[in-house]
Amino acid sequence: MSIHRISLAAVILLSIAAITVAAPGSATIEGKVTYTGTPAKPKPIDMSKEPSCAKMHTTPAMQANAVTGPGNSLEYVVVYISAGATDEDAAPAGEVTLDQKGCEYLPHVLAFQAGQEVKVTNSDQTSHNVHAMSTVNREWNKSQAPGGPPIAEKFDKAEFIAVKCNLHPWMHGYFAVLKTSHYSVSGPDGGFKLPNLAPGRYTVSAWQESYGTQTQEVTIGAGETKTINFVFQAKPY
């Protein structure tokens, strides 16, 4: 083999290695969501009119408009790429599930992609009425008996949708329908993580049901992990 061919082969191998290292999907944006100020004190939920649910809680369930934790953390904040990533027309094949248990929606905020199937199940011993109060997508309102089959629905457009039960007025939650697969819902410690990003410039948005939406611009390189944080101003009401 000639020196020219050996050199050419070496260049090709180095190029392949460089492509592998810089491959799209190797960057991560992560961080925490916290609050400043004094949030409203959570109110206990009176479930006395539904004893089958009340007995499932050793301590009273609390309203979840703003769920806080240690270090001023905020739970159930949807953090997602709102610009910079290619919109994804093909929804994941897997489904997501919202369960009704103890006369609460679990999870309180359910995030998924537009076009992805969402199933609503009823683990309670009582009937529920599931009302998805869409304004961009089709609004629907369906009853579900205990032990009944799941309600299966899809939403075609991105939207934050309030969900309530007309039979139990304290029950409320949210569907976060997104046009991207790059999203995260903050946990009890306020943490979030957006992995598998291609190098580039992104707009990262954080949505909280009571405090609104914040955005940050982030530029990230291949294989890089960048930390950003969101701080919401708490409202005492």
N, C-alpha and C positions, 0 to 999 in steps of 0.2 A: 504493500500500500504506500502511495507517495506521501511525502510530507504535506503536500497541499490537501490531500484527502483527509489526513489525520487532523490537520488544523480545522478543516471545515466541519468534521464530525464533532470536534471539541466545542466549536462555536454553537452548533445546533444543541448539544447537551446543555451548555450554559444557558442558552436561550430558553429551553424547556424548564430548567430549574428556576429561572427568573420569573417565568410565567406562573409557575406553581406557587412561588412565594407571594407574588402580587395578585393572586387570583381573586376575583370578586367574591365577596362573602366572608372575608377574613377579619373584618373590623367590628368593633363593639362599642356601643355607647351605653354607659351605665351611670347610676347615681341614686339619689334619694329625694323624696318629696317630704317637705316639712312645712310647718306653719309658724307664723309669728303673730303675736297678739293673744287675745283670749277668746277661744271658741265658745259657742253656746254650750251650756251643760246638757249632756244627753238626757232625754226624758225616757223614763221607763214606759213600756207599752202595757196597757191594761188588756189582758186577754181573758178576762173573767167570763165574757160572753161566749167563749169557745174553750170550755174546760179541757177538751182532748188535746188542745195545743198548749194551754197554760201548764199542764202537768209535765210537759216535756222540757220545761225550763226550771232548773234548780234555783236560779235567780232570775228576776224579771229581765226579759229581752229589752234592749234599748234601741231607740231610733238610730238610724245609720246615715243620716244626712252628711255627717262629717265624723268619720271614725278615726280617732287619734290614738297614739301609742307613746312609748318611751322616747325621750329626746325630741318631743314635738313632731313625731312622725305622723304622716297622713296615709291611711290605707284606702284602697279602692279608687286611686287616681289612675286614669287611663293615660299612658305615655306612648306616643306613636310618632312615626315619621309622616308628617303632613305634606312635605314637599321635598323633592330631590330624588326620590325613588320612583321607579317606573310603576304606574298603576297596574295592578294584577287583575286581569279579566277572569282568569280561571280560579275558581274558589277551591279550597281544599276538599278532598273527598270525605274526610272525617266530619262527624257531627259534634256539636257542643250541646251541653245540657244545663238547663235551669231547673232546679228542684224546689218544690214547695214542702218545707219540713218545719214543724213547729210553728206554722203560720208565718213563716218568713221565706223570702226568696234567697236561695243559696246557689251561687254566690250573689251578693248584693248587686254587684256590677259584673255583667258577663260580656266580654269582648270577643268578637269574631269578624270574619270577613264578609263583605257583601256577596250574596249568592251562596253562602255556606248554610247548611241545614242546622237549625236550632230546634231542639226538642225540649218541651216543658213537661215535667213529671210531677206527680202528686204522691208524696210519701205520707200524707196526713190521713187521719180518719174522718175527715170532713171534706165537703166539696169546696172548690175554689172557682173563682171567675177570673180568668187571665185576660187583662185588657192592655194590649200594646198600643200606646197612644201616639202612633206615628203621625208626622205631618208631611214628610217627604215620601215615605213609602206608604203602602196600603195599611190603614188602621184595621185592627181586628180585635174581637172580643169574644172569648169562648169559655164555656163552662167545662169543668173537669171534675168528675166524681172520684171519690177515694178508690184507689186501685184501678182507675180507668186507664185506657191506653194513652201514651204520650201524645201531646199536641206537637205536630211537626210543621214548621213554617220556614220561609226564607225571605230575606229582605234584599232587594236588588241595588239599593243606593245607600251611600254612607250617611249615617244619622245617629245621634244619641237619642234613644227612645225611652221615655218613662213607661214603666210597667206597673200596674196596680191591680188589686183584687177588689172588685166591687162589693164582695160579700164581707171582706175584712178590711176596713178602711185604713188600718195601720200598715198593711202590707204594701210596700213599694220597692222597686229596684230599677235597674237600667239595663237596656241592651246598648252596647257600643258597637255599632256596625261600621266597619272601616274598609277602605279601599286598598289597604296594604296588609301584608303579613308581618310587618315590622311593628309590633306593639307589645305592650306589657301593662299589667295592672299591678300597682304597687301593693306590696305585702304589709303585714303588721309593723314591720320596721321601716316602712316607707320606701323600701328598695325597689328598683326596676332595672331591667337589662334588655338591651336591643342588640342581639348578636347577628352574625352572618350578613353584615353590611359590606357593600362594595365601597372602595375608596371614593370620596366625593364630598360635596357640600350638601347638608341636609337642614331642613327646618324640623325641629322636634317640638311637638306640642304636648301639653299636659292639661287634661280636663278633669275638673272636680265638680260634682253636681251642684254644690252650694256656692263655690268660690269662683267658678268660671274657668277660663282657659288662659294659659301662658304659653309663649313660644320662645325658642332659642335657636340661633343659627350655629351650626357645628360643621367644621371641616375636619375630615378624618382620613388618615392614610391607610394603606394596605397593612393588615396585621396589627393595627394600632387599637388600643383600648383607651377611650377618652371618658373622663368623668365629668358630668354636669349635674347640677342640683336645681330643683325648683322649690321656691318658698312662697307660699300663699299667705295672704293677709286674712286671718280668721275674722269671722263676723260673730259678734256676741248675741245673735238673734236667729 
